[in-house]
Amino acid sequence: MSAPRAGFEGSYLGANDRISPRALMECKICWTTYDPAEGDDYRQVLPGTPFTALPEDWTCPGCDAPKAQFIVREDPGSEAMREAALIGARTALLVADFREVYHAKMRDVPIINQALHVEAVGFRAHGEGYLGVLIAPWFMNLILLPGEGQDWAGLKPGEKEVIGFPSGAYEFLHNTREMVGGYKACSLFSPMADFTSQLQAVEVAKAVMAELFNGENLEETDRAAEIRAAREAELAPPPEAAPEPQIEPQPTRRAVLTGGLSQPSGASE
């Protein structure tokens, strides 16, 4: 039998944090392979059971060696696991930063929704960064964080950038904070008075992430031109002619993403 293809040197030794649920493990005594897709008929382990979920007293079907004597033969999920760890580290800093904002500046402000707390939802790789939704007791924003090897410390707070997605193009504001560094934010809701629970806010955040990448939401208009036209209309003097009849406005892309609940506002923090 061919030599094992170890993903890391030495035995498994209980290193659950170093292997994914898809890892194929190999006994270094007799080279018997444990494949999570197949399980272990001999000890009535069901197919789909990851190696990390095996009972502690499980032993090799070939030679009765303990779990600790297994090494990684192949791990198709290791890269996804590594990326998840990177995203987790980035979002942990983001959450810590805005918890600090809440305790230092916002906790006694009237617009605060006391039913909510700071939470990062649905972050995933997007381009060279990580995209997701940040919930806070006073806002919900799309947040784009720098990816591995990216440094956005030089972003100028308040500078605007239009970023494209399958559902359209959206305006993000650049910002920096002490812990998270540079990031980009697109306002979805502010304030958060319409939310009755954290669970409701999380479900809306998940729906936003799904609709953001839904190409069926794409409008035919150019978003950048739409933004410029709206600003020009705001700055133009009011016309002296008789008022035009009221026309029901078409939903904006952000209204599509948020179910029409959000009101126009700048990105918070």
C-alpha positions as CSV (number, residue, x, y, z in Angstrom):
1,M,0.0,0.0,0.0
2,S,1.2,3.5,-0.8
3,A,2.6,5.8,2.0
4,P,0.0,8.1,3.7
5,R,-0.3,11.6,2.4
6,A,-0.3,13.5,5.7
7,G,-1.8,16.9,6.0
8,F,0.4,17.7,9.0
9,E,3.3,15.8,10.6
10,G,2.8,13.2,13.3
11,S,-0.4,11.7,14.7
12,Y,-3.8,13.3,15.0
13,L,-3.5,13.5,18.8
14,G,-7.0,15.0,19.1
15,A,-6.2,18.1,17.1
16,N,-9.9,18.8,16.1
17,D,-9.2,22.4,15.2
18,R,-6.7,21.3,12.5
19,I,-9.0,19.2,10.4
20,S,-12.3,19.8,8.7
21,P,-15.4,17.5,8.8
22,R,-14.4,16.2,5.4
23,A,-11.0,15.0,6.4
24,L,-9.9,11.5,5.4
25,M,-7.9,10.0,8.2
26,E,-5.4,7.1,8.0
27,C,-4.1,4.8,10.7
28,K,-0.3,5.1,10.9
29,I,-0.1,1.6,12.2
30,C,-1.9,-0.4,9.5
31,W,-2.9,2.4,7.0
32,T,-6.6,1.7,7.3
33,T,-8.5,4.8,6.0
34,Y,-11.5,6.4,7.8
35,D,-13.7,8.2,5.2
36,P,-16.5,10.3,6.8
37,A,-18.6,9.8,3.7
38,E,-18.7,6.0,4.4
39,G,-18.6,5.9,8.2
40,D,-17.6,2.6,9.9
41,D,-19.9,-0.4,9.4
42,Y,-17.9,-2.5,11.8
43,R,-18.7,-0.2,14.7
44,Q,-22.0,1.0,13.4
45,V,-20.8,4.6,12.7
46,L,-23.2,6.1,10.2
47,P,-22.1,7.6,6.9
48,G,-21.5,11.3,7.1
49,T,-19.9,11.2,10.6
50,P,-16.8,13.4,10.7
51,F,-13.7,11.9,12.3
52,T,-13.9,14.5,15.0
53,A,-17.4,13.3,16.0
54,L,-16.3,9.7,16.6
55,P,-16.6,8.5,20.2
56,E,-13.4,8.8,22.2
57,D,-13.3,5.0,22.6
58,W,-13.5,4.4,18.9
59,T,-10.5,2.4,17.5
60,C,-9.1,1.5,14.1
61,P,-11.2,-1.3,12.5
62,G,-8.0,-2.8,11.1
63,C,-5.7,-3.0,14.2
64,D,-7.6,-1.4,17.2
65,A,-5.2,1.5,17.3
66,P,-6.8,4.5,19.1
67,K,-8.0,7.7,17.4
68,A,-4.8,9.5,18.4
69,Q,-2.8,7.3,16.1
70,F,-4.5,8.5,13.0
71,I,-3.0,11.1,10.6
72,V,-4.5,13.2,7.8
73,R,-4.5,11.5,4.5
74,E,-6.5,14.1,2.7
75,D,-8.6,17.1,3.8
76,P,-10.7,18.7,1.0
77,G,-12.2,21.1,3.5
78,S,-9.0,22.5,5.0
79,E,-8.9,25.6,2.8
80,A,-12.5,26.5,3.6
81,M,-11.7,25.9,7.3
82,R,-8.7,28.2,7.1
83,E,-10.8,30.9,5.4
84,A,-13.5,30.6,8.0
85,A,-10.8,31.1,10.7
86,L,-9.5,34.3,9.0
87,I,-13.1,35.6,8.6
88,G,-13.8,34.8,12.2
89,A,-10.7,36.7,13.4
90,R,-11.6,39.8,11.3
91,T,-15.3,39.9,12.4
92,A,-14.3,39.4,16.0
93,L,-12.3,42.6,15.9
94,L,-15.3,44.4,14.1
95,V,-17.7,43.2,16.8
96,A,-15.3,44.2,19.6
97,D,-14.8,47.6,18.1
98,F,-18.5,48.4,17.9
99,R,-19.3,47.0,21.4
100,E,-16.8,49.5,22.6
101,V,-18.6,52.3,20.7
102,Y,-21.9,51.1,22.2
103,H,-20.5,51.2,25.8
104,A,-18.5,54.4,25.4
105,K,-20.9,56.5,23.4
106,M,-24.3,55.0,22.5
107,R,-25.8,52.9,25.3
108,D,-27.8,55.9,26.8
109,V,-28.8,57.5,23.5
110,P,-32.6,57.5,22.9
111,I,-32.4,55.8,19.5
112,I,-30.8,52.7,20.9
113,N,-32.9,49.5,20.6
114,Q,-32.2,47.7,23.9
115,A,-33.5,44.4,22.4
116,L,-30.5,44.3,20.1
117,H,-26.8,43.7,20.5
118,V,-23.7,43.9,18.2
119,E,-23.4,40.9,16.0
120,A,-21.7,40.0,12.7
121,V,-23.9,38.0,10.3
122,G,-23.2,36.0,7.1
123,F,-19.6,37.2,6.4
124,R,-18.1,35.5,3.3
125,A,-15.3,36.1,0.9
126,H,-16.0,38.7,-1.8
127,G,-13.3,39.9,-4.2
128,E,-10.3,40.7,-2.1
129,G,-12.3,41.2,1.1
130,Y,-14.9,39.7,3.4
131,L,-18.5,40.9,3.1
132,G,-21.4,40.6,5.6
133,V,-23.9,42.4,7.7
134,L,-23.1,44.1,11.1
135,I,-26.1,44.5,13.4
136,A,-25.9,47.1,16.2
137,P,-28.6,48.5,18.5
138,W,-28.7,51.7,16.4
139,F,-27.9,50.5,12.8
140,M,-27.6,47.6,10.4
141,N,-24.9,48.0,7.7
142,L,-23.4,45.9,4.9
143,I,-19.7,45.8,5.8
144,L,-16.8,45.0,3.5
145,L,-13.6,44.2,5.4
146,P,-10.1,43.8,3.9
147,G,-9.1,40.2,3.1
148,E,-5.9,38.4,3.8
149,G,-2.8,40.5,3.0
150,Q,-5.0,43.6,2.4
151,D,-4.4,46.9,4.4
152,W,-7.1,49.5,4.2
153,A,-5.7,51.7,7.0
154,G,-5.3,54.5,4.4
155,L,-9.0,54.8,3.6
156,K,-10.3,58.3,4.1
157,P,-13.3,58.4,6.4
158,G,-16.4,59.7,4.6
159,E,-15.1,59.0,1.1
160,K,-17.8,57.3,-1.1
161,E,-17.3,54.3,-3.3
162,V,-19.9,52.5,-5.5
163,I,-19.5,48.7,-5.5
164,G,-21.1,46.3,-7.8
165,F,-23.0,43.1,-6.9
166,P,-25.2,40.7,-8.9
167,S,-28.3,42.6,-7.7
168,G,-26.8,46.0,-8.6
169,A,-24.4,48.7,-7.5
170,Y,-24.4,50.3,-4.0
171,E,-22.8,53.2,-2.4
172,F,-20.4,52.4,0.5
173,L,-18.7,54.9,2.8
174,H,-15.1,54.4,3.8
175,N,-14.2,54.5,7.5
176,T,-11.5,53.4,9.9
177,R,-11.6,52.2,13.6
178,E,-8.9,51.5,16.1
179,M,-9.3,47.7,16.3
180,V,-10.7,46.7,12.9
181,G,-8.7,49.3,10.8
182,G,-10.2,50.3,7.5
183,Y,-13.5,49.1,6.3
184,K,-16.4,50.0,3.9
185,A,-20.1,50.4,5.0
186,C,-23.4,50.6,3.2
187,S,-26.4,51.7,5.4
188,L,-29.4,49.4,5.5
189,F,-31.4,50.4,8.6
190,S,-30.9,53.3,11.0
191,P,-32.3,53.6,13.6
192,M,-33.4,50.1,14.5
193,A,-36.8,50.8,16.2
194,D,-38.7,48.4,13.9
195,F,-36.9,45.3,15.2
196,T,-38.4,43.5,18.1
197,S,-35.7,41.0,18.7
198,Q,-32.1,40.0,17.8
199,L,-33.4,36.9,16.0
200,Q,-35.6,39.1,13.7
201,A,-32.6,41.3,12.9
202,V,-30.4,38.3,12.2
203,E,-33.0,36.8,9.8
204,V,-33.3,40.1,7.9
205,A,-29.5,40.3,7.7
206,K,-29.4,36.8,6.2
207,A,-32.1,37.7,3.7
208,V,-30.2,40.8,2.7
209,M,-27.1,38.7,2.0
210,A,-29.1,36.3,-0.2
211,E,-30.9,39.1,-2.1
212,L,-27.6,41.0,-2.6
213,F,-26.3,38.2,-4.8
214,N,-29.6,37.5,-6.6
215,G,-29.3,38.8,-10.1
216,E,-33.1,38.9,-10.5
217,N,-33.0,42.1,-8.4
218,L,-30.9,43.9,-10.9
219,E,-32.4,47.1,-12.2
220,E,-31.8,48.4,-15.7
221,T,-30.8,51.8,-14.5
222,D,-27.2,52.8,-13.8
223,R,-26.8,53.1,-10.0
224,A,-24.0,55.7,-10.2
225,A,-26.0,57.9,-12.5
226,E,-29.0,57.4,-10.2
227,I,-27.0,58.6,-7.2
228,R,-25.7,61.6,-9.1
229,A,-29.2,62.5,-10.3
230,A,-30.6,62.3,-6.8
231,R,-28.0,64.6,-5.4
232,E,-28.5,67.1,-8.2
233,A,-32.2,67.1,-7.6
234,E,-31.7,67.8,-3.8
235,L,-29.4,70.8,-4.6
236,A,-31.7,72.3,-7.3
237,P,-34.0,75.2,-6.3
238,P,-37.7,74.3,-6.0
239,P,-39.6,74.9,-9.2
240,E,-42.2,77.8,-9.3
241,A,-44.6,75.9,-11.5
242,A,-47.7,74.2,-10.2
243,P,-46.9,71.0,-8.3
244,E,-46.9,67.8,-10.3
245,P,-49.3,65.0,-9.3
246,Q,-47.8,62.6,-6.8
247,I,-46.4,59.4,-8.4
248,E,-45.7,56.3,-6.4
249,P,-41.9,56.0,-6.3
250,Q,-40.2,52.9,-7.7
251,P,-38.4,50.8,-5.1
252,T,-34.7,51.4,-4.8
253,R,-32.2,48.5,-4.8
254,R,-31.7,49.0,-1.0
255,A,-35.5,48.8,-0.6
256,V,-35.4,45.5,-2.5
257,L,-32.8,44.2,-0.2
258,T,-34.4,45.3,3.0
259,G,-38.0,44.6,2.2
260,G,-38.8,48.3,1.8
261,L,-38.4,48.9,5.6
262,S,-35.3,51.1,5.5
263,Q,-35.4,54.8,5.2
264,P,-32.8,56.9,3.4
265,S,-29.9,57.6,5.8
266,G,-26.2,57.8,5.9
267,A,-24.1,54.9,6.9
268,S,-23.6,54.8,10.7
269,E,-20.1,54.8,12.0
